């Protein structure tokens, strides 16, 4: 099962009330499951196995437990029944609709912030990649030297020294690959008549 709930109205830049109405009648299973998980956690239930037992990282304050319970129960029905409950026109269904819209807006804003932050981090890493590589190589040299001294003085076992060397070697190899463009593979000719 996929947990991609950022589809349809949830992925739209500018949402209207008609979009929300369309969403109620076309909600996907991951979207309903996500709303159910948020509602359950706001009511004090532990994180479920369906979402990897991850706690929802934000809280919506000033929402009555009855509203969370309404959303939680509505999301357990088929889409047509979910749509009927969310558009009943009662006080609780209107509150649930407002909370659902706020959740969608929070997720979109959080996604934009994460993308913006991630872009800044990647740009910083690329800009300072030579300094980072140098720092890691110095750290590798220090670790290898300390391990060698420990081996010579008998402070560590040879197996431990070998493990340190393998780990620092793997780290150095990974750092050396960072920022390099993969080599383009050259094409070749295969004679299928002689290929056995």
Secondary structure, 3 states (H helix, E strand, C coil): CCCCCCCHHHHCCCCCHHHHHHHHHHCCHHHHHHHHHHHHHHCCCCCCHHHCCCCCCCCCCCCCHHHHHHHHHHCCCCHHHHHHHHCCCCHHHHHHHHHHHHHHHHHHHHHHHHHHHHHHHHHHHHHCHHHHHHHHHHHHHHHHHHHHHHHHHCCCCHHHHHHHHHHHHHHHHHHHHCCCCCCCCCCCCCCCCCCC
